[in-house]
Amino acid sequence: MTTHRIGLIVPSSNVTVETEVPALLARHASARFSFHSSRMRMAQVSPEELRAMNAQRERCVAELADARVDALLYACLVAVMAQGPGEHRRTEAALTGQLAGPAHFGSTAQAPAVLSSAGALVEGLQALGARRIALVTPYLRPLAEQVVGYLEAEGFEVADWAALEVGDNTAVGCIPGEEVMAAARGLDLAGVDALVISACVQMPSLDLIGPAEQEFGLPVLSAATAGAYALLRHLGLPPALPGAGQLLATGSAARPPLQSRS
């Protein structure tokens, strides 16, 4: 059985993505994975710290290139979305270009698939055929509004959303699941196609996906499950994982992407 090396670029204060993504992919029936991280300094989820964090990404990519990873996930959704509509495409293209240089994979080895949590969430929602969505975010309201605007620019209608107003990224990783579920229960879910229970890879979500789908009667995903889905798809593996919600239930291919408004 092949072992696929996954590179994770994460905020220095993030402790959740390195727990949840490996836990998800460990459920895969036909592949094994190893995980290799590089960290960018960030403590407060603010525009200033997010920009400073993004400036560290080239170092992280170079470090992970040395490990010859098969796929690389830029695992901070808001750091990308806060830079404006379509940023996940620009970020992924820039990182791909960096890896294509002769100092990394340009001469002999095949460069890894380059993904971002922001792009993965868009891909996951498209795979579900969702157009009208709702979401729970941990962010302060101005950043949450940017996330909403970003998804709307991708062609989704955000029917309702909640911001838990947590600015300390370490604290985001400690938000109780019941608090997240309470926020979801406060949303207007009428006519909604999918619920994003955690629009952040630092806010824990795995234990919430199944109960939320059962309670609300609609597909539920998170930044973590969307990231796992995108990694599997771009590695050419069936995106099927038990107990991870409807997005990962069947392993079917994504539906045609929605037309972006941007």
C-alpha positions in Angstrom: 0.0 0.0 0.0 1.4 3.4 -1.1 2.1 6.0 1.6 1.3 9.5 0.4 3.2 12.4 2.0 1.1 15.3 2.9 2.6 18.7 3.6 0.7 21.1 5.8 1.5 24.8 6.1 -0.2 26.0 9.3 -0.3 29.0 11.6 2.1 28.5 14.6 -0.8 28.6 17.0 -2.9 26.0 15.2 -3.1 22.6 16.8 -6.3 21.3 15.2 -5.5 20.8 11.5 -2.6 18.4 12.4 -5.1 16.4 14.5 -8.2 16.4 12.3 -6.8 15.9 8.8 -4.7 12.9 9.8 -7.6 11.5 11.8 -9.8 11.8 8.7 -7.3 10.3 6.2 -6.5 7.5 8.5 -10.0 6.2 7.7 -9.2 5.7 4.0 -9.6 2.1 2.8 -6.8 1.9 0.2 -4.0 4.4 1.1 -1.7 5.4 3.9 -0.5 8.9 4.6 2.3 10.6 6.5 2.1 14.3 7.5 4.8 16.9 7.5 4.2 20.5 8.8 5.9 23.9 8.5 4.6 26.7 10.6 4.1 30.5 10.1 4.0 32.7 13.2 0.5 33.9 14.1 -1.3 34.3 17.4 -4.1 36.8 16.9 -6.5 36.4 14.0 -6.3 40.0 12.8 -5.7 41.5 9.3 -2.2 42.6 10.3 -1.1 39.3 11.7 -2.6 37.4 8.7 -0.7 39.5 6.2 2.5 39.0 8.2 1.8 35.3 8.3 1.3 35.0 4.6 4.6 36.7 4.0 6.3 33.5 5.5 4.8 31.1 3.1 7.7 30.8 0.7 10.0 29.6 3.5 7.4 27.0 4.4 7.0 25.8 0.8 10.8 25.4 0.5 10.9 23.4 3.7 8.2 21.0 2.6 9.7 20.7 -0.9 12.7 19.2 0.8 10.5 16.5 2.2 9.3 15.6 -1.3 5.6 15.8 -0.3 3.0 14.5 -2.8 0.4 17.2 -1.9 0.7 20.5 0.0 -2.2 22.2 1.8 -2.0 25.8 2.8 -4.1 25.4 5.9 -5.4 28.8 7.0 -8.7 29.6 5.3 -9.2 33.2 6.6 -5.6 34.2 5.8 -6.4 33.6 2.1 -10.0 34.8 2.0 -9.2 38.0 3.8 -7.0 39.1 0.8 -10.0 39.4 -1.5 -12.1 37.4 -4.0 -10.3 34.7 -5.9 -7.2 34.8 -3.7 -7.0 31.0 -3.3 -6.4 30.7 -7.1 -3.6 33.3 -6.9 -2.0 31.7 -3.8 -2.1 28.2 -5.2 -0.7 29.4 -8.6 2.1 31.3 -6.8 3.1 28.3 -4.7 2.9 26.0 -7.7 5.2 28.4 -9.5 7.7 28.4 -6.6 7.8 24.6 -6.6 8.3 24.5 -10.4 11.7 26.3 -10.0 14.9 24.3 -10.5 15.7 24.5 -6.8 12.7 22.3 -6.0 10.9 19.9 -8.4 11.8 21.5 -11.7 14.4 19.1 -12.9 13.5 15.5 -12.1 10.7 14.8 -9.5 7.0 15.6 -10.0 5.8 18.7 -8.1 3.1 18.2 -5.5 -0.5 19.2 -5.9 -0.9 22.6 -4.2 -4.1 23.2 -2.4 -5.5 25.7 0.1 -8.2 25.4 2.8 -10.0 28.3 1.1 -10.1 26.6 -2.3 -10.9 23.2 -0.7 -14.0 24.7 0.9 -15.2 26.1 -2.4 -14.5 22.7 -4.1 -16.3 20.8 -1.4 -19.4 23.0 -1.6 -19.4 22.6 -5.4 -19.1 18.8 -5.1 -22.2 18.8 -3.0 -24.0 20.9 -5.6 -24.7 23.5 -2.9 -25.7 27.0 -3.9 -27.5 28.4 -0.9 -25.4 27.8 2.3 -25.0 28.8 5.9 -21.9 28.9 8.0 -20.4 29.1 11.5 -17.1 31.0 11.9 -15.0 31.7 15.0 -13.8 35.0 13.6 -14.3 38.6 14.7 -17.2 40.0 12.7 -15.2 42.1 10.2 -13.2 39.0 9.2 -16.3 36.8 9.1 -17.9 39.3 6.7 -14.9 39.0 4.4 -15.3 35.2 4.4 -19.0 35.6 3.6 -18.2 38.0 0.8 -15.5 35.7 -0.6 -18.0 32.8 -0.8 -20.6 35.0 -2.4 -18.0 36.0 -5.0 -17.6 32.3 -5.8 -21.3 32.1 -6.7 -22.8 30.9 -3.4 -25.7 32.5 -1.7 -24.9 32.8 2.0 -28.4 32.6 3.6 -27.2 33.1 7.2 -24.0 33.0 9.2 -22.6 33.3 12.7 -19.4 34.8 14.0 -18.3 33.6 17.5 -16.0 36.6 17.9 -12.9 34.8 19.0 -9.7 36.7 18.1 -7.1 34.6 19.9 -6.2 31.7 17.6 -5.2 29.5 20.5 -8.7 30.0 22.0 -10.3 29.1 18.7 -8.8 25.7 19.1 -10.6 25.3 22.4 -14.1 26.4 21.4 -16.5 23.8 22.8 -18.5 21.8 20.3 -21.8 22.6 22.1 -21.1 26.3 21.5 -20.6 25.7 17.8 -23.8 23.6 17.7 -25.7 26.3 19.5 -24.6 28.9 16.9 -25.7 26.6 14.2 -29.1 26.1 15.8 -29.5 29.9 15.8 -29.2 30.1 12.0 -32.0 30.3 9.5 -31.5 27.1 7.6 -34.7 27.3 5.5 -33.9 26.4 1.9 -30.2 25.9 2.7 -28.3 23.2 0.6 -25.4 22.8 3.0 -24.1 23.9 6.4 -20.4 24.8 7.0 -20.2 23.9 10.7 -16.6 25.2 11.0 -15.2 27.7 8.4 -11.8 27.5 10.1 -9.2 24.7 10.3 -8.4 25.6 13.9 -12.0 25.3 15.2 -12.6 21.6 16.0 -15.3 20.0 13.9 -15.0 16.3 13.5 -17.2 15.3 16.3 -19.9 17.6 15.1 -20.4 16.6 11.5 -22.5 13.4 12.0 -24.7 14.8 14.8 -25.3 18.1 12.9 -26.3 16.2 9.7 -28.7 14.1 11.7 -30.2 17.1 13.6 -30.5 19.5 10.7 -31.2 17.1 7.9 -28.8 18.5 5.3 -25.1 18.0 4.3 -22.7 19.4 6.8 -19.0 20.0 6.1 -16.1 21.9 7.7 -12.8 23.3 6.6 -11.2 20.0 7.7 -13.5 17.6 5.8 -13.3 19.8 2.7 -9.5 19.8 3.0 -9.5 16.0 3.3 -11.8 15.7 0.3 -9.6 18.0 -1.9 -6.4 16.2 -0.9 -7.9 12.8 -1.9 -9.3 14.1 -5.2 -6.0 15.7 -6.2 -4.0 12.7 -5.3 -6.3 10.6 -7.6 -7.8 8.6 -4.7 -11.5 7.9 -4.0 -12.7 10.7 -1.7 -14.6 8.3 0.6 -14.1 8.3 4.4 -16.6 6.8 6.8 -18.2 9.0 9.5 -17.2 12.2 7.8 -20.5 13.5 6.4 -22.1 13.4 3.0 -19.2 15.1 1.2 -17.0 12.1 1.9 -19.7 9.4 2.0 -19.6 8.0 -1.6 -16.3 8.9 -3.1 -18.0 10.3 -6.2 -16.4 12.9 -8.4 -17.1 16.5 -8.0 -19.9 18.0 -10.0 -19.2 20.8 -12.5 -18.0 24.0 -10.7 -20.3 26.9 -10.2 -19.8 30.0 -12.3 -17.9 32.7 -10.3 -19.4 36.2 -10.1 -15.9 37.7 -9.9 
